[in-house]
Each structure stands twice: as C-alpha cells, then as structure tokens.
C-alpha cells in the first residue's frame, strides 16, 4: 500500500506557507511535515495530523509530488528532521546576517522534497 504525498500551500503572512502533506486516511486526512514560527524568533520542525485539504480553512492548493509506501512512512520524519530549520534571522528590525539570503518554510520544504 502507498500513500500520496503532496506539496500544500496555506495562507501565510508575508508569503504563503508550504508544507509536505502525506494523505494516510481514506477521507483525505493525513500528516503534515513542516517548519513553523517565524524568522524573528527562529523556526522549528513540526509534525502533526491534518484535515483533508477541502476541510482546511487555510489550504489554498495541493499538488501531488509523489508516493511513499506504508512501510516507509515512518522514515519521513527522521529524514526531514535531518534538515536544519531556518534560524532566527532578525534581531528586532535588524537582519542578523544581511549577506545570507533569508530562509523560510518555502525554502526548507523545497530542500526536504
């Protein structure tokens, strides 16, 4: 048995939020793998259950990017946790390192995929 894997886009503040969504339930529900919070505080890894896209109030789109076997589903979390989340990038209104490009959830998700 395989699960469909999607790139989901949710409503965000400055930019829309990207997550990896694995549909594990027949009703369309599943699990989200993401980094959350903001670049003012520092971003952290998060993994949680998620509603089907049609029931989510913030989901804008969902694009299928592949499949994962049920046997390999548990490996996803250990793999994405090896990718460091974007660090704190601002101290108040001032950038901590202006020579380094900003990294948010979209960049982390692209690396994870």
C-alpha positions, 0 to 999 in steps of 0.5 A, spaced: 500 500 500 502 507 498 500 513 500 500 520 496 504 525 498 503 532 496 506 539 496 500 544 500 500 551 500 496 555 506 495 562 507 501 565 510 503 572 512 508 575 508 508 569 503 504 563 503 506 557 507 508 550 504 508 544 507 509 536 505 502 533 506 502 525 506 494 523 505 494 516 510 486 516 511 481 514 506 477 521 507 483 525 505 486 526 512 493 525 513 500 528 516 503 534 515 511 535 515 513 542 516 517 548 519 513 553 523 514 560 527 517 565 524 524 568 522 524 573 528 524 568 533 527 562 529 523 556 526 522 549 528 520 542 525 513 540 526 509 534 525 502 533 526 495 530 523 491 534 518 484 535 515 483 533 508 485 539 504 477 541 502 476 541 510 482 546 511 480 553 512 487 555 510 489 550 504 489 554 498 492 548 493 495 541 493 499 538 488 501 531 488 509 530 488 509 523 489 508 516 493 511 513 499 509 506 501 506 504 508 512 501 510 516 507 509 512 512 512 515 512 518 522 514 515 519 521 513 520 524 519 527 522 521 529 524 514 526 531 514 528 532 521 535 531 518 534 538 515 536 544 519 530 549 520 531 556 518 534 560 524 532 566 527 534 571 522 532 578 525 534 581 531 528 586 532 528 590 525 535 588 524 537 582 519 542 578 523 546 576 517 544 581 511 549 577 506 545 570 507 539 570 503 533 569 508 530 562 509 523 560 510 518 554 510 518 555 502 525 554 502 526 548 507 520 544 504 523 545 497 530 542 500 526 536 504 522 534 497 
